[in-house]
């Protein structure tokens, strides 16, 4: 396991003038400089060290900005030596477990995809003060933000951004075959069925990866299915709607996919779209950006659609949550809180640097026109997603049992079993058994 590319700040190396020159004195750079002028961190954090662990962003330019500009400027301004370590996103839960066991490690931990608040909250710093202050400053949080980071009335993490997985589709292929845009899951299925024989199938991961956890929940919830009730105590996966979603996924695989999807990881659909083969994929806009960078001809015909509606017209977009937490054993909690406060204020800058990938939880930062996506005609539809965003456990909260269900890939395994030919009733029985086992374990704990 590699720590990726650690970055340390040296308060003597970058001036504000140099920073603005590096960013082209643009809007994002100017805004950041103004924020740094406006907020002075406590003098007692000067001369300290802050360590941050986070993923390697799917938009590489974002990491370059975060490490060499944003973090460095904040560290220089406040006299804090900051080290940023990057690892693949799927390795974050294991690293968090190792640091919890050791009682030592980084000061700030990013949680991506698997949000482990309820598992570790007793070992996390209570940051209710800076969470509440950010909400007050920026017009409040989207309703689904709080349950990601709050336990027993206290807040143990800062929701920083979430990642949408919309429909990315080839308008040229659809129009050449007289197909309607994939505004519903049924229309997406018709397109896949029509275009697969012509060399343009679709693909969604039937495997154990973050995208599979997200994509199949979006389909399930849009079909009217649910994972747990609003209390988070009762499992709702055994339902008519779940069976309909499983039946649909089986047909979608049989008619519109190839068996390679059983071995796909989170980047496979990105490559699939960029290759020019896929007729559509349901994925984050990192795939859109990858295609823009590697296959301009395909990119110009790639469009972004609203989350497809299920049979009853419902649309639920299960998004990848990303939050930042501070260990209670951190020796530099004050600097960590100051950094997270500054980081959340800079949400619009992060959206610019991620090329529209990082979506804000704060309502004030989600006003139209939003940075990047509000200016691009093909991306403007993404501004309408916040009202349909959901996270794991929908319509219930992201509880500890749900976190384990996610980490064990129970739901995508249900879809995979059906796609491979197992009977739906047998799969629902197996899935309910897994959910019940996990929920019962945590009730005993």
Protein Blocks (a to p, Z undefined) as FASTA:
>chain_A
ZZhjaddddfklbcfklmmmmnoopaklmmmmmmmmmpccdfklgoiacdddddddfblk
lmmmmmmmmmmmmmmmnopacddddddfklmmmmmmmmmmnopacfbdcdehiacklmmm
mmpccfklmmmmmmmmnopaafklmmmmggghiacbdcfbdcdddddddfklmmmnopac
ffbfklmmmmmmmmmmnopacddddbddfklmmmmmmmmmmnopafbdfkomacckbcfk
lmmmmmmmmmmmmmmpcfklmmccfklmmmmmmnomambdcddfklmmmmmmmmmmlmmm
pccddddddfkopacdddddddddddfklcblmlmmmmmmmmmmmmmmmmmmnnomaccf
bfklmcccdehjlmmmklmmmmmmmmmgccehiabdcdfklmmmmmnommmmmmmmmmno
pafklmmmmmmmmmmmmmmmmmmZZ
